[in-house]
Amino acid sequence: MEATSVWQKSSFSGNEDAPNCVEVAATAGTIHLRESEAPHTELSTSPAQLAALIRSVKSPTGHRTEAR
């Protein structure tokens, strides 16, 4: 990922120095995720795939939903 990308933490993560947070950054057409305790390990996905994951996690039945 580009060094100029800005990583952001959720406001639910507590203070800025909290070590157990998921961080997110975006570049052209790609979403990057990492664990703050392991910042050199990164997962990359598309916005549509991440949206599908979030919909699935939020689903009361827990069933997979298709990306749109």
N, C-alpha and C positions, 0 to 999 in steps of 0.2 A: 504494500500500500504506500501511497505517497506520504512523505514525511510531513507535508504541510497540512494534512488532514487533522481536523479537530475532533478529539474523542470526547463524548459526553456521557455522563452518568445520570441515572434516574434520580429525581428528587427524593424518592423513597429510600435511597441508599444511605441516608444519614449524612454525616459531615463529609467534606471533600477528601479527607484522608482515610475514609473507611476502605479497608483492603478487600472486602468481599462483595464486589459489585460487578455487574455486567456493564460494559461500556460499548457504545455504538458510534460509528463514524460513517459518513457517506462520501462516495466518489461517484463519478459519472456512471449511473446505472447499476451501482453495486453498493450493498450495505455490508459493513464490516462489524463483526462482534468479537469481543475479547473479554476474558475474566481479568479483573484488575490485579489479582494475585499472580497471573501468568501473562503479562502484556505482550510477550513475544509470540504467543500462540493465538492465532486469529482464524475466525471462520468468516467466509465471504458468501453472500447469497444475493439474489435479486430482490427488489422490493416486493414483487408479486409472491415469491416463495415465502418471504418473511411474513407478509400479510396473511397468507394461508395458514402458516404455523400459529400465528396469534389468534386467528379465528378458531382454529381447532382447539387450542388451549382454553379459550374462553367459552367454548361450546358446552352447554350443560350436559350433553350426552358424551362429550369427549370424542365424538366421531370426527373423522377426517373430513375436511371440506375442500373443494377444489379451488385453485387460484383462478381469479377472473382477470 
